[in-house]
Amino acid sequence: MNPKKILHAIFFDIDDTICATSEFTKEARYNALRAMIAAGLQMPIEDLFAELIEVISEFSSNYAQHFDKLILRLPPTAYTGINPAILIAAAVVAYHNTKYLLLKPYPDVLPFLESIAPVQIVKGIISDGLAIKQAEKILRLKIYPYLTPKAIFISEQVGISKINPKIYTRVCQTLHLTPQHTMFIGDHPQRDIDSANHIGLISVRIRRNGKYQELQGQSQATYEINNLDELRIILQENYQLTPFQVPAQGSHYFL
């Protein structure tokens, strides 16, 4: 029997790893457009959705004014006599109401975090996106109590995207972690797996039937799983979860 490997830290991606962001986002966008139509906008919803997807593609998913740009692209006859601010506000309200109702962790997430909670290893997040937007997800998903506060890294704050392996190097350097004793779980084969592999992390690709399900990377993950129940078995059979103390001086790369 091979001796168990030492594990000091586990990091998670958020979107389509902790929660079904792709699924939720599509529903929220449709609800926003339905609200605009209910407020008086006169256009078929599928035409609106196609235009919105173009806006998102051109300005990125993290742009804060998708619906403002959408209105600018529509013929004024589609909302004659209606203040466009009302239409935009209706969309924003509906989008955030959907977020409040539907944004939840996958069913296996909280039980997994509870199962490793007694062990004082580092438990963190490495996520691409806007700082407040991703922090809001951490709170809404109710995972923050399980995380090591100093181990939350969001690309906007770090200044490095996950497509660049330097973000994983920065995480390890900041917390004094050794890559071969650090695990990262994500769904994107390039941003999550290839980049993590580049610096020698233990990489875990989770396949949640998200939008990157068929995308291939340049390297193989250390493990591939369908859910965190499978990861629990991998940890039990192969790893010794060893308590690890993060540096007392802290870092300015997290909230």
VOPAKOL-802099 format. One record per atom (N, C-alpha, C, O): residue number from 0; x, y, z. Coordinates in steps of 0.05 Angstrom, whole numbers. Layout:
! VOPAKOL-802099
NUM:X:Y:Z
...
! end
This chain:
! VOPAKOL-802099
0:17:-24:0
0:0:0:0
0:18:25:0
0:36:28:16
1:12:44:-18
1:27:68:-20
1:20:87:3
1:-4:89:10
2:39:101:15
2:32:120:36
2:15:143:25
2:17:150:1
3:-2:154:41
3:-19:175:33
3:-3:201:29
3:16:206:43
4:-11:217:9
4:2:242:3
4:-9:264:22
4:-32:263:31
5:9:283:27
5:1:305:45
5:-14:326:29
5:-6:334:7
6:-36:335:41
6:-51:357:28
6:-55:379:49
6:-66:375:70
7:-45:403:41
7:-47:427:59
7:-70:446:52
7:-79:461:69
8:-79:445:27
8:-99:465:18
8:-116:454:-5
8:-107:439:-22
9:-141:463:-4
9:-160:457:-26
9:-173:484:-35
9:-184:498:-19
10:-170:489:-61
10:-182:514:-72
10:-204:506:-93
10:-202:485:-106
11:-224:522:-94
11:-246:517:-113
11:-249:541:-132
11:-246:564:-125
12:-256:535:-157
12:-268:554:-175
12:-297:558:-165
12:-307:542:-149
13:-311:579:-174
13:-339:584:-166
13:-358:575:-187
13:-374:557:-183
14:-356:588:-211
14:-377:585:-231
14:-376:558:-245
14:-355:550:-256
15:-398:544:-244
15:-402:517:-254
15:-385:496:-240
15:-381:474:-250
16:-374:504:-217
16:-360:485:-199
16:-375:484:-173
16:-381:462:-163
17:-379:507:-161
17:-394:509:-136
17:-424:513:-141
17:-441:502:-127
18:-431:527:-163
18:-459:532:-170
18:-462:532:-200
18:-443:535:-215
19:-487:528:-209
19:-493:525:-237
19:-497:553:-250
19:-519:561:-257
20:-475:567:-252
20:-476:595:-261
20:-487:597:-290
20:-504:614:-295
21:-478:580:-308
21:-488:581:-335
21:-518:578:-337
21:-531:592:-352
22:-528:558:-322
22:-557:553:-322
22:-572:576:-310
22:-592:585:-322
23:-563:586:-287
23:-576:608:-274
23:-576:633:-291
23:-596:647:-293
24:-553:639:-303
24:-550:663:-318
24:-569:665:-342
24:-581:686:-347
25:-573:642:-356
25:-591:642:-379
25:-620:648:-370
25:-634:664:-382
26:-628:636:-348
26:-655:640:-337
26:-658:669:-328
26:-679:682:-333
27:-638:680:-315
27:-639:708:-305
27:-641:727:-329
27:-656:747:-327
28:-627:722:-350
28:-628:740:-373
28:-656:739:-386
28:-666:760:-394
29:-667:715:-389
29:-694:713:-400
29:-714:727:-383
29:-732:741:-393
30:-712:724:-356
30:-730:738:-338
30:-728:768:-340
30:-748:782:-339
31:-704:777:-344
31:-699:806:-347
31:-713:816:-373
31:-726:837:-372
32:-711:802:-394
32:-724:810:-419
32:-754:808:-418
32:-768:825:-429
33:-764:788:-404
33:-793:786:-399
33:-803:810:-384
33:-825:820:-389
34:-788:819:-365
34:-795:842:-349
34:-796:868:-366
34:-813:885:-363
35:-777:870:-384
35:-777:893:-402
35:-801:893:-421
35:-813:914:-426
36:-809:869:-430
36:-833:867:-447
36:-858:874:-431
36:-876:888:-440
37:-859:864:-406
37:-882:870:-388
37:-884:900:-383
37:-906:910:-378
38:-861:914:-383
38:-861:943:-378
38:-867:959:-403
38:-868:984:-402
39:-871:945:-426
39:-879:959:-450
39:-862:957:-474
39:-869:966:-496
40:-839:944:-472
40:-821:940:-495
40:-835:921:-515
40:-844:900:-508
41:-836:929:-540
41:-850:914:-561
41:-830:901:-580
41:-825:912:-602
42:-820:878:-572
42:-803:862:-590
42:-805:833:-582
42:-809:827:-558
43:-803:814:-600
43:-803:786:-593
43:-780:779:-575
43:-758:789:-578
44:-785:762:-555
44:-764:757:-535
44:-740:744:-547
44:-717:749:-538
45:-743:727:-567
45:-720:713:-578
45:-702:733:-594
45:-677:730:-594
46:-714:753:-606
46:-698:774:-619
46:-683:790:-598
46:-659:797:-602
47:-696:796:-576
47:-682:811:-555
47:-659:794:-543
47:-638:805:-538
48:-664:769:-539
48:-644:751:-527
48:-619:750:-546
48:-596:752:-536
49:-624:747:-572
49:-601:746:-591
49:-585:772:-590
49:-561:771:-591
50:-599:795:-588
50:-585:821:-586
50:-570:823:-560
50:-547:833:-560
51:-582:814:-538
51:-568:815:-512
51:-543:798:-513
51:-522:806:-502
52:-544:774:-525
52:-520:757:-526
52:-498:771:-542
52:-475:768:-536
53:-506:786:-563
53:-486:801:-578
53:-473:822:-560
53:-448:826:-561
54:-489:836:-544
54:-479:856:-526
54:-458:843:-507
54:-437:854:-502
55:-466:821:-495
55:-449:807:-476
55:-423:798:-489
55:-401:800:-478
56:-425:788:-514
56:-401:779:-529
56:-383:803:-534
56:-358:800:-533
57:-394:826:-541
57:-378:849:-548
57:-366:863:-524
57:-343:873:-525
58:-381:864:-502
58:-372:879:-478
58:-363:862:-455
58:-354:873:-435
59:-366:836:-457
59:-359:816:-436
59:-381:812:-416
59:-397:830:-412
60:-381:789:-404
60:-402:782:-384
60:-399:799:-359
60:-419:801:-344
61:-376:810:-354
61:-372:826:-330
61:-379:856:-333
61:-376:871:-314
62:-387:863:-357
62:-395:891:-362
62:-420:897:-345
62:-438:880:-344
63:-421:920:-333
63:-443:926:-314
63:-468:938:-326
63:-488:942:-312
64:-468:944:-352
64:-490:958:-364
64:-500:945:-390
64:-505:958:-410
65:-504:919:-388
65:-514:904:-412
65:-541:915:-422
65:-545:919:-446
66:-559:920:-403
66:-586:928:-412
66:-587:956:-422
66:-603:963:-439
67:-569:973:-412
67:-567:1000:-423
67:-558:999:-452
67:-569:1013:-469
68:-538:982:-458
68:-528:979:-485
68:-549:966:-503
68:-552:973:-526
69:-564:948:-492
69:-585:934:-507
69:-606:955:-517
69:-614:954:-540
70:-615:973:-500
70:-634:993:-507
70:-624:1010:-530
70:-639:1018:-548
71:-598:1017:-529
71:-586:1034:-549
71:-587:1021:-577
71:-587:1035:-597
72:-588:995:-577
72:-587:980:-602
72:-614:974:-614
72:-617:965:-637
73:-635:980:-599
73:-663:974:-608
73:-675:998:-622
73:-668:1021:-616
74:-693:994:-640
74:-707:1016:-654
74:-724:1031:-633
74:-739:1019:-618
75:-723:1058:-633
75:-739:1073:-614
75:-769:1067:-615
75:-783:1071:-596
76:-778:1058:-639
76:-806:1052:-641
76:-815:1028:-624
76:-838:1024:-619
77:-795:1013:-615
77:-801:990:-598
77:-809:998:-569
77:-821:982:-554
78:-803:1023:-562
78:-811:1032:-535
78:-821:1061:-536
78:-815:1077:-518
79:-836:1068:-556
79:-847:1095:-559
79:-864:1102:-535
79:-881:1087:-526
80:-858:1126:-524
80:-873:1136:-501
80:-865:1124:-474
80:-877:1131:-454
81:-844:1108:-473
81:-835:1095:-448
81:-807:1105:-442
81:-790:1104:-459
82:-803:1114:-418
82:-777:1122:-409
82:-758:1098:-409
82:-764:1078:-395
83:-737:1098:-425
83:-719:1074:-426
83:-708:1067:-399
83:-701:1043:-395
84:-705:1086:-381
84:-695:1079:-354
84:-714:1059:-340
84:-704:1043:-324
85:-740:1061:-345
85:-759:1042:-333
85:-754:1014:-344
85:-755:995:-328
86:-749:1012:-369
86:-744:986:-381
86:-718:974:-370
86:-716:950:-364
87:-697:991:-368
87:-672:981:-358
87:-675:972:-328
87:-664:952:-320
88:-688:989:-313
88:-692:982:-285
88:-709:956:-281
88:-703:940:-264
89:-729:953:-298
89:-745:928:-297
89:-727:904:-302
89:-730:883:-289
90:-709:906:-321
90:-691:884:-327
90:-672:878:-304
90:-668:855:-296
91:-661:899:-292
91:-642:896:-270
91:-656:883:-246
91:-645:865:-233
92:-680:893:-240
92:-695:882:-217
92:-701:852:-221
92:-697:836:-203
93:-710:845:-245
93:-717:817:-251
93:-692:799:-250
93:-693:777:-241
94:-670:810:-261
94:-645:794:-261
94:-637:788:-232
94:-630:766:-225
95:-637:809:-215
95:-628:805:-188
95:-648:789:-171
95:-640:774:-153
96:-674:791:-177
96:-693:774:-164
96:-689:744:-171
96:-691:727:-153
97:-682:739:-195
97:-676:712:-204
97:-651:702:-189
97:-650:679:-180
98:-631:719:-187
98:-607:712:-173
98:-613:704:-144
98:-603:684:-133
99:-630:720:-131
99:-638:715:-103
99:-651:688:-101
99:-647:673:-81
100:-668:681:-120
100:-684:656:-118
100:-669:631:-127
100:-672:610:-115
101:-652:634:-148
101:-641:610:-161
101:-612:605:-156
101:-603:582:-159
102:-597:625:-147
102:-568:620:-144
102:-563:605:-118
102:-564:616:-96
103:-558:579:-121
103:-554:561:-98
103:-530:543:-105
103:-524:538:-128
104:-517:533:-84
104:-495:514:-90
104:-506:487:-100
104:-529:480:-94
105:-490:473:-115
105:-497:446:-122
105:-503:430:-96
105:-491:436:-76
106:-520:410:-97
106:-528:395:-73
106:-505:382:-58
106:-506:378:-34
107:-483:376:-72
107:-461:362:-58
107:-441:381:-45
107:-423:372:-31
108:-444:407:-50
108:-423:426:-41
108:-422:429:-11
108:-401:425:1
109:-444:437:1
109:-444:442:30
109:-438:416:46
109:-423:418:66
110:-449:393:39
110:-441:368:53
110:-411:363:51
110:-399:353:70
111:-400:368:27
111:-371:364:25
111:-355:383:43
111:-337:374:57
112:-362:408:42
112:-348:428:59
112:-351:421:89
112:-333:425:104
113:-375:412:96
113:-379:404:124
113:-362:380:132
113:-352:379:154
114:-358:362:112
114:-342:338:118
114:-312:344:123
114:-299:330:138
115:-302:366:110
115:-274:372:114
115:-270:396:134
115:-248:403:140
116:-292:406:144
116:-291:429:162
116:-274:424:187
116:-259:442:196
117:-275:400:199
117:-260:396:224
117:-230:396:220
117:-215:400:239
118:-220:392:195
118:-192:392:190
118:-182:420:183
118:-193:432:165
119:-162:429:196
119:-153:457:193
119:-133:460:170
119:-112:471:173
120:-142:450:146
120:-127:456:122
120:-138:482:111
120:-159:491:119
121:-123:493:92
121:-132:517:79
121:-154:510:59
121:-151:491:43
122:-177:525:60
122:-199:521:42
122:-205:547:29
122:-213:566:42
123:-201:549:3
123:-203:575:-10
123:-216:575:-37
123:-226:555:-47
124:-216:599:-49
124:-228:604:-75
124:-207:617:-93
124:-193:635:-84
125:-206:609:-118
125:-191:623:-139
125:-211:626:-162
125:-218:607:-175
126:-219:651:-167
126:-241:656:-186
126:-234:679:-204
126:-224:700:-195
127:-241:676:-230
127:-241:699:-248
127:-266:715:-243
127:-287:704:-236
128:-264:741:-248
128:-287:758:-247
128:-283:784:-231
128:-261:790:-222
129:-305:799:-229
129:-305:823:-213
129:-306:817:-184
129:-320:799:-175
130:-291:832:-168
130:-288:826:-139
130:-314:825:-124
130:-320:805:-111
131:-330:846:-126
131:-355:847:-111
131:-375:827:-121
131:-389:814:-106
132:-376:823:-148
132:-394:804:-160
132:-388:775:-150
132:-407:761:-143
133:-363:768:-150
133:-356:741:-141
133:-358:738:-110
133:-366:717:-100
134:-352:759:-96
134:-355:759:-67
134:-385:756:-59
134:-392:742:-40
135:-402:769:-75
135:-431:766:-70
135:-440:737:-73
135:-456:727:-57
136:-429:723:-93
136:-436:695:-97
136:-427:679:-73
136:-441:661:-63
137:-403:684:-63
137:-393:669:-40
137:-412:672:-16
137:-417:652:-2
138:-423:696:-12
138:-441:700:10
138:-468:688:5
138:-480:675:22
139:-479:692:-20
139:-505:681:-26
139:-505:651:-25
139:-525:638:-18
140:-483:639:-33
140:-481:609:-33
140:-477:598:-6
140:-477:573:-2
141:-472:615:14
141:-469:607:42
141:-444:589:46
141:-444:571:63
142:-423:594:30
142:-399:578:34
142:-378:593:49
142:-358:580:57
143:-381:618:54
143:-360:634:67
143:-352:623:95
143:-328:623:101
144:-371:614:111
144:-363:603:138
144:-343:580:136
144:-329:574:155
145:-343:566:113
145:-325:543:110
145:-298:550:99
145:-280:533:99
146:-294:575:91
146:-270:583:77
146:-250:595:96
146:-257:607:117
147:-224:593:89
147:-203:608:103
147:-204:637:93
147:-199:641:69
148:-210:656:110
148:-214:684:100
148:-191:695:83
148:-196:709:64
149:-166:687:89
149:-143:697:74
149:-139:683:48
149:-122:690:32
150:-156:663:42
150:-152:646:19
150:-173:651:-3
150:-179:632:-18
151:-183:675:-5
151:-202:682:-26
151:-187:700:-46
151:-180:723:-40
152:-184:690:-71
152:-169:705:-91
152:-187:708:-116
152:-196:689:-128
153:-192:733:-123
153:-209:740:-146
153:-192:756:-166
153:-178:774:-159
154:-194:748:-191
154:-175:758:-212
154:-174:789:-213
154:-153:800:-217
155:-197:802:-210
155:-197:831:-211
155:-179:843:-189
155:-165:863:-194
156:-178:831:-166
156:-162:841:-144
156:-132:834:-148
156:-114:849:-141
157:-127:810:-158
157:-100:801:-162
157:-87:814:-186
157:-62:818:-186
158:-103:821:-206
158:-92:832:-230
158:-82:812:-250
158:-69:818:-269
159:-90:786:-246
159:-82:765:-263
159:-106:746:-268
159:-119:739:-249
160:-111:739:-293
160:-133:721:-299
160:-123:692:-296
160:-99:687:-296
161:-142:674:-292
161:-135:645:-289
161:-123:632:-314
161:-111:611:-312
162:-126:645:-337
162:-113:634:-361
162:-82:636:-358
162:-67:622:-372
163:-73:653:-340
163:-45:657:-335
163:-37:642:-309
163:-47:648:-288
164:-19:622:-311
164:-11:607:-288
164:0:624:-265
164:1:614:-242
165:7:649:-270
165:18:666:-249
165:-1:670:-226
165:7:674:-203
166:-27:668:-232
166:-47:672:-210
166:-44:650:-189
166:-46:654:-165
167:-39:625:-198
167:-36:603:-180
167:-9:605:-165
167:-7:597:-141
168:12:614:-179
168:37:619:-166
168:34:640:-144
168:44:637:-122
169:19:662:-150
169:14:683:-131
169:0:673:-106
169:7:680:-84
170:-20:656:-110
170:-35:644:-88
170:-16:628:-69
170:-16:632:-45
171:0:611:-81
171:19:595:-65
171:39:612:-51
171:46:607:-28
172:50:631:-65
172:70:649:-52
172:58:665:-29
172:70:668:-8
173:34:675:-33
173:21:692:-13
173:16:676:13
173:19:686:35
174:7:651:9
174:0:635:33
174:22:616:41
174:18:600:59
175:45:617:28
175:68:599:34
175:61:570:30
175:69:553:45
176:45:564:9
176:37:537:3
176:56:525:-18
176:68:539:-34
177:60:499:-16
177:75:484:-36
177:55:473:-57
177:36:460:-49
178:60:477:-83
178:40:468:-103
178:33:439:-102
178:10:432:-105
179:53:421:-97
179:47:393:-97
179:30:384:-72
179:21:361:-71
180:27:402:-53
180:9:397:-30
180:-16:413:-31
180:-30:416:-11
181:-22:424:-55
181:-45:442:-58
181:-63:432:-81
181:-53:426:-103
182:-88:431:-76
182:-108:420:-96
182:-126:443:-106
182:-134:460:-90
183:-132:442:-132
183:-151:461:-143
183:-172:446:-159
183:-165:429:-176
184:-197:453:-154
184:-220:440:-168
184:-234:461:-185
184:-242:482:-176
185:-236:455:-211
185:-250:473:-229
185:-261:458:-253
185:-256:434:-257
186:-277:472:-269
186:-291:459:-292
186:-278:466:-319
186:-283:452:-339
187:-262:487:-321
187:-252:496:-346
187:-225:483:-352
187:-206:486:-336
188:-223:468:-374
188:-198:452:-378
188:-173:469:-383
188:-151:459:-380
189:-177:494:-391
189:-154:511:-397
189:-148:530:-374
189:-126:529:-363
190:-167:546:-366
190:-163:565:-345
190:-158:551:-318
190:-143:561:-302
191:-172:529:-313
191:-170:516:-288
191:-149:494:-288
191:-132:493:-270
192:-150:477:-308
192:-133:453:-307
192:-105:458:-319
192:-85:453:-305
193:-104:468:-344
193:-77:472:-356
193:-60:492:-339
193:-37:487:-335
194:-73:513:-330
194:-58:533:-315
194:-49:522:-288
194:-26:527:-279
195:-66:507:-275
195:-59:496:-249
195:-37:475:-252
195:-18:473:-236
196:-39:459:-274
196:-19:438:-279
196:8:451:-284
196:29:440:-277
197:8:474:-296
197:33:488:-304
197:52:492:-280
197:76:491:-283
198:40:498:-257
198:57:502:-233
198:58:479:-215
198:70:480:-193
199:45:456:-223
199:48:432:-207
199:27:428:-186
199:31:412:-167
200:4:442:-188
200:-18:437:-169
200:-30:410:-174
200:-28:398:-196
201:-44:399:-154
201:-61:375:-157
201:-86:385:-170
201:-102:399:-156
202:-91:379:-195
202:-114:391:-210
202:-137:371:-210
202:-133:347:-215
203:-161:381:-206
203:-185:364:-207
203:-205:377:-226
203:-215:399:-221
204:-211:364:-248
204:-232:374:-266
204:-259:362:-258
204:-262:338:-258
205:-278:380:-252
205:-305:370:-245
205:-323:375:-269
205:-324:397:-280
206:-337:354:-277
206:-354:355:-301
206:-383:357:-291
206:-395:337:-283
207:-394:381:-293
207:-421:386:-283
207:-441:390:-306
207:-463:400:-302
208:-434:382:-330
208:-450:386:-354
208:-453:416:-360
208:-474:425:-370
209:-433:431:-353
209:-433:460:-358
209:-424:466:-387
209:-421:448:-403
210:-420:491:-393
210:-415:499:-420
210:-387:491:-430
210:-382:492:-454
211:-370:483:-412
211:-343:475:-420
211:-340:444:-420
211:-317:434:-421
212:-362:430:-419
212:-362:401:-417
212:-345:388:-439
212:-331:369:-434
213:-348:397:-464
213:-335:385:-486
213:-308:398:-493
213:-294:388:-511
214:-302:420:-481
214:-276:434:-486
214:-252:418:-477
214:-253:407:-455
215:-232:417:-493
215:-208:402:-486
215:-184:421:-480
215:-182:442:-492
216:-168:413:-461
216:-144:428:-454
216:-119:416:-466
216:-121:397:-482
217:-96:426:-458
217:-71:416:-468
217:-59:395:-450
217:-40:381:-457
218:-71:391:-426
218:-61:372:-407
218:-83:358:-393
218:-106:367:-394
219:-77:336:-380
219:-97:320:-366
219:-97:328:-336
219:-76:333:-324
220:-121:330:-325
220:-123:335:-297
220:-112:311:-281
220:-112:289:-290
221:-103:317:-257
221:-95:295:-239
221:-118:276:-234
221:-114:252:-233
222:-142:288:-230
222:-166:272:-227
222:-189:285:-243
222:-189:309:-246
223:-207:268:-252
223:-232:278:-263
223:-255:266:-247
223:-256:242:-242
224:-274:283:-240
224:-297:275:-223
224:-322:286:-234
224:-322:305:-250
225:-345:275:-226
225:-371:285:-234
225:-384:301:-211
225:-403:316:-216
226:-375:297:-187
226:-386:311:-164
226:-366:309:-141
226:-346:295:-142
227:-372:324:-120
227:-354:325:-97
227:-355:300:-79
227:-338:296:-63
228:-376:284:-82
228:-377:258:-68
228:-354:241:-77
228:-341:226:-62
229:-348:242:-103
229:-326:226:-114
229:-299:237:-104
229:-280:222:-99
230:-297:264:-100
230:-273:275:-90
230:-268:267:-61
230:-246:262:-53
231:-290:264:-45
231:-287:256:-18
231:-274:228:-16
231:-257:223:1
232:-282:210:-34
232:-270:184:-35
232:-240:185:-43
232:-223:171:-31
233:-234:202:-62
233:-205:206:-70
233:-189:216:-47
233:-167:206:-42
234:-199:235:-32
234:-185:245:-8
234:-181:223:13
234:-159:221:24
235:-202:208:18
235:-200:187:38
235:-180:166:31
235:-165:156:48
236:-178:159:6
236:-161:137:-3
236:-132:146:-8
236:-114:130:-5
237:-128:171:-15
237:-102:179:-25
237:-87:201:-10
237:-63:205:-13
238:-102:215:8
238:-90:239:20
238:-93:240:50
238:-112:230:62
239:-72:251:62
239:-73:258:90
239:-77:288:92
239:-59:303:85
240:-100:296:102
240:-106:325:105
240:-91:335:129
240:-98:329:152
241:-71:352:124
241:-53:360:145
241:-58:390:152
241:-56:407:134
242:-63:396:177
242:-68:424:185
242:-45:442:176
242:-21:435:177
243:-52:466:167
243:-33:485:156
243:-40:513:165
243:-63:521:162
244:-21:528:175
244:-26:555:185
244:-18:575:164
244:6:575:156
245:-36:592:155
245:-29:613:136
245:-13:635:150
245:-16:638:174
246:2:650:135
246:19:671:148
246:2:691:163
246:-20:699:154
247:12:700:185
247:-3:719:202
247:-4:746:190
247:-23:762:197
248:15:754:173
248:16:781:164
248:-5:788:143
248:-11:811:138
249:-18:767:132
249:-40:772:113
249:-30:781:85
249:-7:780:79
250:-49:789:69
250:-44:797:42
250:-65:816:32
250:-87:817:43
251:-58:832:12
251:-77:851:1
251:-90:840:-24
251:-103:855:-39
252:-88:814:-29
252:-100:802:-53
252:-127:791:-49
252:-139:780:-67
253:-138:793:-25
253:-164:782:-19
253:-181:803:-6
253:-171:824:2
254:-207:798:-5
254:-225:817:8
254:-222:815:38
254:-235:830:53
! end
